[in-house]
Amino acid sequence: MTTFVGDPLYRPFKKADGEGDLVKNPGNEARDFQWETYKKGALLWFEKDHATGAEYLKKSGESLQSGLILEGLGLLQISAGNRAAAHEAFQRARNFYHQNNDSIRTLIYEVCFLKETGKKTDALKLTRDGIKFYPKASAIAVLRALEAEMAPPLSPTK
């Protein structure tokens, strides 16, 4: 399995002991609770069925207003080939994130799978919208690189 820098599924359940408890970070109770909630939904996804896990994660993400949970749901849905549901989950996650780089990360996921499915025009539009909406974010460099990769070449002047 490949992981990327910033991938929220990389070591999300850091263990404090052999029992599988999360390490508690003083002052981060809300974030720890979001991870615990995501873990429960992911286990439902893998151990019961995708629909049950998705429903739990969607309801939890909405009620907790958690971009983290909805982003994780989007990644699970991409892995299952449900790109339309992933797109919706990433859009909802962006609404709940408060840091621009978190929002841009979900935008990058969407741009990449739009590109992969042959929707290059939609991917380019989403990229340019992100550049306009988050002009000062440090992760904007990734969106600019994606734009340069997808933008049609300029025609030579006569």
DAJOBEL-V977611 format. One record per backbone hydrogen bond with DSSP energy under -1.0 kcal/mol. CO is the residue of the C=O (numbers start at 1). NH is the residue of the N-H. If there is no record, write none. Layout:
# DAJOBEL-V977611
CO|NH ; CO|NH
This chain:
# DAJOBEL-V977611
4|7 ; 7|10 ; 17|20 ; 21|16 ; 25|28 ; 28|32 ; 29|33 ; 30|34 ; 31|35 ; 32|36 ; 33|37 ; 34|38 ; 35|39 ; 36|40 ; 37|41 ; 38|42 ; 39|43 ; 40|44 ; 41|45 ; 42|46 ; 43|47 ; 44|48 ; 44|49 ; 49|53 ; 50|54 ; 51|55 ; 52|56 ; 53|57 ; 54|58 ; 55|59 ; 56|60 ; 57|61 ; 58|62 ; 59|63 ; 60|64 ; 61|66 ; 66|70 ; 67|71 ; 68|72 ; 69|73 ; 70|74 ; 71|75 ; 72|76 ; 73|77 ; 74|78 ; 75|79 ; 76|80 ; 77|82 ; 78|81 ; 81|83 ; 82|86 ; 83|87 ; 84|88 ; 85|89 ; 86|90 ; 87|91 ; 88|92 ; 89|93 ; 90|94 ; 91|95 ; 93|96 ; 93|97 ; 99|103 ; 100|104 ; 101|105 ; 102|106 ; 103|107 ; 104|108 ; 105|109 ; 106|110 ; 107|111 ; 108|112 ; 109|113 ; 110|114 ; 111|115 ; 112|116 ; 113|117 ; 114|119 ; 115|118 ; 119|123 ; 120|124 ; 121|125 ; 122|126 ; 123|127 ; 124|128 ; 125|129 ; 126|130 ; 127|131 ; 128|132 ; 129|133 ; 130|134 ; 134|137 ; 137|140 ; 139|142 ; 140|144 ; 141|145 ; 142|146 ; 143|147 ; 144|148 ; 145|149 ; 146|150 ; 147|151
